[in-house]
């Protein structure tokens, strides 16, 4: 797809969003947009299914409700982008920068997010089933504690981090005290253990 064709599709899409005559929803399914500059673009509700967006600049773009199933977004810049409600099932987002992105309610089942930057990302209500998040950076993100936030592939970095947060909880039940003692050695392996005060236990014992 040429830049002129892309610009025309974006122009008509804006008209469609504004309910103006002559506008039409952008259909970029399967389009080759590798390395394209779409920074700040408004593609809300657009069809990008199977689009080739590897290395594309989508920083701050509005992709809410967009259809991106099977799209190649490997290494793309999606920092600060709005992907709320977007369909990204089976999409390749490995190595993508999603820092600060809005992914609430997004469909990411089966997506490849290996090594992705998810720092500060809102994942509330996001479906991550069968997604691969090995090596992803979850720092300061909103972890989805619901059924859709289960059965995805991860690594020990996240496991240690989750255990570390569990170990900081306060519960008077003797069963939790027993459980905490079991997970604490693993929780202390988290890269956030010192910040969470878990390593203070060691100094108290010495």
C-alpha positions in Angstrom: 0.0 0.0 0.0 1.4 3.4 -1.0 1.4 6.4 1.4 -1.1 8.2 -0.8 -3.5 5.2 -0.6 -3.0 5.0 3.1 -3.7 8.8 3.5 -6.9 8.4 1.4 -8.1 5.5 3.5 -7.4 7.5 6.7 -9.3 10.6 5.2 -12.4 8.5 4.4 -12.2 6.8 7.7 -12.3 10.1 9.5 -15.3 11.1 7.5 -17.0 7.8 8.5 -16.3 8.4 12.1 -17.8 11.9 11.8 -20.8 10.4 10.0 -20.1 12.5 6.9 -21.3 11.5 3.4 -18.7 9.7 1.4 -16.9 8.3 4.4 -16.2 4.6 4.8 -14.7 2.5 7.5 -11.0 1.8 6.7 -10.5 -1.7 5.4 -6.7 -2.4 5.7 -7.0 -6.1 6.1 -3.9 -7.8 4.8 -2.3 -4.5 3.9 1.5 -4.2 3.9 2.1 -1.3 6.3 5.5 -2.5 7.6 7.3 0.4 9.2 4.5 2.8 8.4 4.2 6.1 10.4 0.7 6.0 11.9 1.5 8.0 15.0 -1.6 9.5 16.6 -3.8 8.1 13.8 -7.5 7.5 14.5 -8.3 4.0 13.3 -11.1 3.4 15.7 -13.2 0.4 14.5 -11.0 -0.1 11.4 -10.4 -3.5 9.8 -6.7 -4.4 10.1 -7.1 -8.1 10.1 -3.9 -9.8 9.0 -2.3 -6.5 8.3 1.5 -6.4 8.2 2.5 -3.7 10.7 5.9 -5.0 11.7 8.0 -2.1 13.1 5.2 0.4 12.5 4.9 3.6 14.6 1.4 3.6 16.2 2.4 5.6 19.2 -0.7 7.3 20.7 -2.9 5.9 17.9 -6.6 5.3 18.5 -7.3 1.6 17.7 -10.2 1.1 20.0 -12.5 -1.6 18.7 -10.2 -2.2 15.7 -10.1 -5.7 14.2 -6.5 -6.8 14.3 -6.8 -10.6 14.3 -3.7 -12.3 13.0 -2.0 -8.9 12.4 1.8 -8.8 12.5 2.8 -6.0 14.9 6.2 -7.4 15.8 8.4 -4.7 17.2 5.7 -2.1 16.6 5.6 1.1 18.7 2.1 1.1 20.4 3.1 3.1 23.5 0.2 5.1 24.7 -2.1 3.7 22.1 -5.8 3.1 22.8 -6.5 -0.6 22.1 -9.6 -0.9 24.3 -12.0 -3.5 23.0 -9.7 -4.3 20.1 -9.6 -7.8 18.6 -5.9 -9.0 18.6 -6.5 -12.7 18.7 -3.5 -14.6 17.3 -1.7 -11.4 16.6 2.1 -11.2 16.7 3.1 -8.5 19.2 6.4 -10.0 20.1 8.9 -7.3 21.1 6.3 -4.6 20.7 6.2 -1.5 22.9 2.8 -1.3 24.6 3.9 0.8 27.5 1.1 2.9 28.8 -1.3 1.5 26.3 -5.0 1.1 27.1 -5.9 -2.6 26.5 -9.0 -2.9 28.7 -11.5 -5.3 27.3 -9.1 -6.3 24.4 -9.2 -9.8 22.9 -5.6 -11.1 23.0 -6.3 -14.8 23.2 -3.6 -16.8 21.4 -1.5 -13.6 20.8 2.3 -13.7 20.8 3.5 -11.1 23.4 7.0 -12.5 24.0 9.4 -9.8 25.1 6.7 -7.1 24.8 6.9 -4.0 27.0 3.7 -3.8 29.0 4.9 -1.3 31.6 2.0 0.8 32.9 -0.5 -1.0 30.6 -4.1 -1.3 31.6 -5.1 -4.9 31.1 -8.4 -4.8 33.0 -10.8 -7.2 31.4 -8.3 -8.3 28.8 -8.6 -11.8 27.5 -5.1 -13.4 27.6 -6.1 -17.0 27.3 -3.5 -19.1 25.4 -1.4 -16.0 24.8 2.4 -16.2 25.2 3.8 -13.5 27.5 7.2 -15.1 28.2 9.8 -12.4 28.8 7.2 -9.6 28.8 7.8 -6.6 31.1 4.7 -6.3 33.4 6.0 -3.5 35.6 3.3 -1.2 37.0 0.7 -2.7 34.8 -2.9 -3.6 35.8 -2.9 -7.4 36.0 -6.3 -9.0 34.9 -7.5 -11.0 37.9 -10.5 -12.7 36.1 -11.1 -15.8 34.0 -9.7 -14.2 30.9 -6.4 -13.6 32.7 -5.7 -17.3 33.1 -4.1 -20.1 31.1 -1.5 -18.0 29.3 2.2 -18.8 29.0 4.6 -16.8 31.1 8.0 -17.1 32.8 9.4 -17.3 36.4 9.9 -13.5 36.5 6.1 -12.9 36.6 5.6 -15.9 38.9 8.0 -14.6 41.5 6.4 -11.1 41.2 2.9 -12.5 41.8 4.1 -14.5 44.8 5.9 -11.5 46.2 2.7 -9.5 46.2 0.8 -12.3 47.8 3.5 -12.5 50.5 2.8 -8.9 51.4 -0.9 -9.4 52.1 -2.2 -9.4 55.7 -4.5 -12.3 56.7 -5.0 -13.6 60.2 -6.0 -17.1 59.0 -3.4 -19.7 60.2 -3.6 -21.4 56.8 -2.3 -18.2 55.1 0.5 -18.0 57.6 1.5 -21.5 56.7 1.1 -20.7 53.0 3.2 -17.5 53.2 6.0 -19.5 54.8 6.0 -21.9 51.9 6.1 -19.2 49.1 8.3 -16.6 50.8 11.6 -18.1 49.6 10.3 -17.9 46.0 8.8 -14.5 46.6 12.2 -13.1 47.7 13.5 -14.0 44.2 11.3 -11.3 42.7 13.0 -8.3 41.2 10.6 -6.2 43.3 11.3 -8.1 46.6 13.3 -5.3 48.2 10.9 -2.6 47.1 8.1 -4.7 48.7 10.0 -5.0 52.0 10.4 -8.8 51.7 14.1 -8.8 52.2 13.7 -7.1 55.5 12.7 -10.5 56.9 16.2 -11.7 56.4 17.7 -8.7 58.3 15.3 -9.3 61.1 16.4 -12.9 61.4 20.1 -12.1 61.5 
